[in-house]
Amino acid sequence: MSTPDFASLFPLPSADVLRALGERMREGLLLFDGKGNTSLVNRAARQMLDAEQSPVLALGAKLARFLPPAAMPQAKESGSWSGSLPLGERVVILQLYHQPGEGRDVYLALFRNLEGQEDYERELQQRHAELRQAYLRLNGTQEKLLQSEKMASIGQLAAGVAHEINNPIGYVHSNLGSLQEYLRSLFTVIEAYERALRAPDPKASIPEIDDIRSRLDIDFISRDLPQLMAESREGIERVTRIVRDLKDFSYSGRDESWKLADLHAGLESTINIIWNELKYKVTLERQYGELPMVECLPSELNQVYMNMLLNAGHAVAERGHIVVSSGVSGDEVWVEFKDNGAGISPELRQRIFDPFFTTKPVGSGTGLGLSISYGIINKHHGRIDLDSTVGEGSRFRIILPIRQPKG
């Protein structure tokens, strides 16, 4: 026994029947394609769009002008979009559905008037929840982007940091080899003294001891050993400082709270990390003023310092000069980075803080450094002033409040 065909039992209604059903609906109904061409609209939709006399074909395009920019792309991506929409003096709830067709996209819009206080409150609560979710997603994305840029920056500097660590480790290793020889010589002299003390006539062993001391150059060892130990200690402290600075710099800041910090300490920590990237092409001059402790997120400001210093270094073609200065002005502090590099043209100055904008060759920069720096300083209720002349160099001045505004 064959199964009856569904379409034969329940044939699809004609277009006239669909239009008649649509006219009985209290909700607005509008069927249109991606170009705004309308194929079906009912009276309620015309009233809500205030378009009783408008040509049917143009109503889809008219609705598209009222929609938020993300509505149709979101409906196309996920199949639907919903939201409140102001139409004249009324606010309607709009459900927008998408269906790909043969050679064109088809959209179905259903309108419903907001009626009564309960509807408004329900809609506001829903929109508030959606906005909160969007804010949380945006905030999480910003944190991930900041951490990603931090780690990308450290990755670019990894070879230089390794070089900075290898140098002190190298001479500490060499010094340990010398120390081993020195200890062997000293133990030989100690053994000679012990033999002399056990001998019947200790004074008779003095020429032998003097010979051993002269042959092993004990006088030189006694002079060189303190210097060798001091160099080794300095090397270990240098490695410890680099590792500590790297740890502080790469810290994500997710749980970092606002605190009073010494901006100069953060500057020195950052310079310590990136110095290998700069020292072969620039001289660095410090002109620090007396700064108070500043309420800030130190790890995030370190990211800004690094971006500023690296950009200044990249602006210098072969040999150049960078001046890092600081000072106080009223209830604000400032940190300035000045280079004598290529400078920035007025056209590019308008775009340098845009995300992903970079003048570096493809693969040499993400275009996020200055954009992230701008966001961090804005988060601190500060600003970045730029003064640049093509062929003479640039000056970036970061201005921060000493205490964050309350509330």
PyMOL commands that set and color helices and strands:
alter all, ss='L'
color gray80, all
select helices_A, chain A and resi 6-9+15-24+43-48+56-66+71-78+116-198+202-215+218-250+263-278+298-315+346-349+369-379
alter helices_A, ss='H'
color red, helices_A
select strands_A, chain A and resi 28-33+38-41+80-87+90-100+105-113+259-261+282-287+294-296+320-329+332-339+383-389+393-401
alter strands_A, ss='S'
color yellow, strands_A
deselect
rebuild
show_as cartoon
